Amino acid sequence: MLTAKNISKNFGEIKVLDNINLNVEKGSIVSIYGSSGAGKSTLLYILSTLDKPDKGEIQIDNLSISELKGDKLSDFRNDKVGFIFQFHNLLDEFNVLENVCLPGYVSSSNNSDTENKAKELLKELGLSSRLNHKPNQLSGGEQQRVAIARSLINSPEIIFADEPTGNLDAKNSKTFIELIKKLNKKMNQTFVIVTHNKEFIKISDKSYTIQKGKLN
């Protein structure tokens, strides 16, 4: 599903990533741990096409990301990649249904199909009664479930999550982890997660630690 070959990244004289190699199999959950400043978020952004390495190559579904430029890269990212962030990144001016549908509106000409799929996902995540609510009317756990639904709307090949439980309490963190496991098994969905939360080890097929720019 995903292959990273010899990925290196510097910020000035600081070597953040040093010749990292990683393989992620389809339908697997991979978790990456590291202290603040270790480079785990930088690695995630490179793996997910949001940033570029100084050296090395990323392949997703046997396609080299370096071959994609401009609109082709944007279209690939919208269709093939899903994102879940620590602070949800929901748009306050839109309701729950609209927030989930936004990536689908970009990639599909059939808004009705997009909305129907969004409603199914929100029902699966226990949010059917929240379709018309704005993000500020939701709890932190509910907002994160909306973010999960949004990440799934285009049936991506792989979902990247950056500290997804970092803004949740213990109860909602546990619920989130259980949801990831459920979606992985039910939909054969691939996840790559960078986190401080060692509870993800329990559901991960492979776990890594990043230290001094190296992945172990």
N, C-alpha and C positions, 0 to 999 in steps of 0.2 A: 504493500500500500504506500509506504513512505520510506525513502532511503536518503540519509544524509551522509555525504562523503567528504571527509577532511575539512570540516567547517571551522574556519578561524575568523575571529572578529576582534579588532582593536579599537579602543577609544583613546586617541592620542598615543601615549606610550604605555597605556595599560592594556595588557592582553586579557580580554574577557573570555574568549573561547579559543581553545588551542587544539586544533586538529581533531575535532569531534566526529565520530562515526556512530550512526544509529540506524537500526532497521525497525520498522513498525509493521506488524502483520495486520491484515484486514480482520476486523472483528475483535481486535484486542484492546485492552486498556493498558496504557503505559503511563507511569507516574515518574516525575523527575523532582528530586528534592535538592535543597541547597539553602544556605543562609542568605540573608539580604546582601545583595551586591555580588553574589556568586556567579551571576550570569544566566540564571535559569529563564528569566523572562526574555532576555535577549535571544537565547536559543529558541524559545517558543516563537518569537516574532519572525525569526529567520525561517524556521520550519514551516510556519503558516503563511509565508509569502509577504508578510507585512514589512519585513526588512530584508536587506541583502547581506550576505557574508562578504568579508574581504577576500576570502579564498574558499574554495570548495563548491560543492554542487548539491542541490536538493532535487529529488525526483518524487513526484506524487503520481501514483497510478502509471508508472513507467514514462511519465512526461517530465522532461527537464524544465524546471521553472525558469532557468536563465534564458530559455528560448521565447518566453512570453514577455511582451512589452505593452505598455499603454492599456488600451481598452481590452486587449486579449487577456492580459493579466487580471484586470478588474473583473471581467466576465468569468474567468476561471475561478477566482477567489469567491465570487458570489454564488456560483453554481456548485463548486466542489468542496468548499471549506466552510465550516461553521465555527463560531467564536462564542465563548462564554467568559465574561470578565468579572473581576472582583466587585466592581461597582455597577454591574448590570448594563450600564450605558443605554438605558431606556430613554426615550424622548418624552419629556413631560407634557408636551402639547398634544400627544396622541394617546388614545386609550389602549387597553391591553391588546385587543384584537388587531388594531392598526399597527402597533409596535411589532407584533409577531409577523404580520403580513408584509412589512416593508421590503425585506430581501426578495420575497416572492413577487411583489409588484415589479421589481426591477428585471427579474429573469423570465417572467411569464406574461403573456398577453391576455390571459384569462383570469381576471381578478376574482371571478366567482369561484373558480377551482381553488385558487390560493386561499380565499376566505374559508371555504369549506374544510380545507386541510388544516388551517389554523385552528378552527373550532374543534376538530377532532383531536389535535395535539393538546389543546388547552383542557379538553375534557379528560384526556388520558392523565394529565398532570393535576387534575382536581381543581381547575380554575374556570369551569363553565359559568359560574355565577359572577365572574369578575370581568367579563368581556368588555363592558362599557366603562370600567373604572380607569382612572388615570393612575400612573405609577405612584404618585404621592398619596394615593388612597390605599396602597397595598403595604403589607408587612415586608421586611427584608427577605424572608423566605419565599413569599409569593412573587416578589420581583425577580428573584433568581430563577424561579420556575418559569416565569414569562421569558426570561433570557434563554432558558433551555429550549422552550418551544420555538423561539425565533431562530435559534441555531439549527433547528431540525427542519425548518419550513421548506428548504430546497433539497431535502434528502441528500445532504453532503456526503462525500466519501469519508471525510474525517472531521472530527470536532476537536478544537484546541481550547483548553480552559486555563486561564491565568489566575491563580490563587482564588478559585471559585468559592471557597468557603471562608475566605479571609475576612469578610464583612458580616458573617453569620454567627449566631450564638451556637452553643453545643447541640441543642435540639435540632435546629434547622440544618446544621452541618451534617448531622447523622442522616436526616431525611434526604438531603441533597445526594450524599454518597449512595444511599439506597436507590435513589432514582437513576443515577448513572449506571449502577449495576443492572437495574431492571431494563433500561433502554439498550444497554449493550447486549443483553441476552435476547430480548424480544425483537430488536431490529438489526442485530448483528452490527451495531454502530461502533466505529473505531473512535477511541478517545486518546488524546495526549494531554496530560495534566501536569502543570508545574505548581508546586504547593509546599507549604510548611506542614500541612496536616498529614501526619503519618498514618492516619486511619485509612487513607487511600490504598495503602499497601495491601489491606485485606481483600480488596476487589481487583487489584492490578494483576495482569498477566506477567508484566515485567516492571521492575522499579529500579531507578538509577539515582545516584547522587552526583551532583556537580560540585567540584572543588578545584580551586586554582585553575579554572579553565578547562579541566578534564572531566570527562563523564565516566563514572565507575559503576 
